[in-house]
Amino acid sequence: MFLGAALLILAIFGAPLFAIIAASAMLGYQKEGIDLMAIAIEVLGIASMPFLSAIPLFTFAGYLLSESKAPRRLVRLTGALLGWMPGGLALVALGACAVFTAFTGASGVTIIALGAILYPALQHDKYPDNFNLGLVTTSGSLGLLFAPSLPLILYGVIAEVSIDDLFRAGILPGLLMLVMLGGYSLWIGRGNRQTLKAFSFHELGAAIRESKWEIPLPIVVLGGIYSGKFAVSEAAAITALYVLFVEVFILREIPLRELPRVMRESMLLVGGILIILGVSLASTNYMIDAGVPQQILAYVAELVSSQASFLLLLFVFLLILGAILDIFSAIVLVVPLILPIAAQYGVNEVHLGIVFLAAMQLGYLTPPVGLNLFIASYRFEKPIMNVYYATFPFLVILMLAVIIITYWPALSLVLLGDP
C-alpha cells in the first residue's frame, strides 16, 4: 500500500509514465513470486504484434508532411473549394486540420503546423478572435477517428480488433463531429461577407496543380485500405515511401541533410509509445492474473444495471481520464481493463473503440490540463484562461457529438454490415 501511494505521488509530480507502470508491474510480479525476467519477455513480445510496423511508418510520413509546404497547399486547396461561401474559411480550417491530424496522429503537430496559416487568415477575414482561437485549438484534435490515425491503429493492436473495421467504423462518427462543428462555424460566419471572394475555377485549377503530388495520397492509401487491397502495414509502407520520395526528391522541400533530424523527432514519439506499450503489457498481464478486471466489474455492477448506465459511467470516466492522460497511454493502460467489462454489458468492441477515442479526443480540450489548451496558449501567446473561454462552445458541441456516438452504435457499425 505504501509503495503504491509512493508511485502515485511520483506520477503526480511528473515522473515518466513508463517508469511508474514498470515499477508497478515489478511490485506486482514480486508480490506473486514471479521472476522479474518475465517483464523483459513481455516487453520484447511487442515485436511480434501485428500491424506494429504501421506506427513508425505513418508517424514518419506525418512528420515529413508537417515539415514540408504541404500544409499550406492543403489550406489553399480547401480554400479554393470552400472559401467563397460565408463561413467557408472556418470549414477550410476544420477540413484541413482533420485530414492533417489523421495522417500525423498528433494534435499538437496540427496546431503548430496549420495554426500559423489558419489563425492569421481567420483574423484577416474578420472572424471574432475568440472564435478563431477556439476553432484552431479544437480542430487540432479532429481527425483521430479517420484512417490512418495512430490511436485507431494502437487501439486495434491492444484490443486485438480488426484495424480495417476500426477505420471503417470511424468514418461516420468523425463526419458527425465535423458536421456539427461546421454548422456552428457557418452560423458564426453567416454575416461575414465583406471579405468573400468569388469562386474561381482558375484558382481551383491552380490549387489542384500545386497539390498534384499530395492529392493521390489519401485516395490511393485510404482507397486501398477501405477496399481491402492493402493491409494496414502495406499502406503505411506505401505512404512513407511516397511522401519521402515526393517531398525530398521531387519537390525538394526537405533537404537531405534535414532528413535525419525529421526521422529522429518522429521516432522520439514512436519510441515513447512503444516503451509505454511494452511495460503496459507486463502490467496488464499481472492485473489480469490478479483478477483486477473481475474486481472492477463487480464494483461497476453495484453502480450500474444496464448498458445505458454503463455507457454514461464510461463517458464520464473517459472525460476525466482524457484531461489528465495522453491518448496513447490511456489506450494501453485502460483498454485491457474495460474490454471485458464492456463485453458483459453487450457493448461491441469496435463501437467501444470509437467511443473511447471520441471521448479521449475531448480530453485534449478539457480544463485544467487539456494538452491542446496549453499548446494553443503557447503557440498564439494567449493567456490560458482565454483559451479555456474560447474553446468552451466547441467543447460543448463535441460533447453532444460524443453522446450521440455513444448511444447510437449503428453510426459506428453500419459500414461494417453490423448495425
Summary of the structure (lengths in Angstrom):
residues: 419
radius of gyration: 21.8
end to end distance: 45.5
largest distance: 73.3
contacts: 1474
relative contact order: 0.14
helix: 78%
strand: 0%
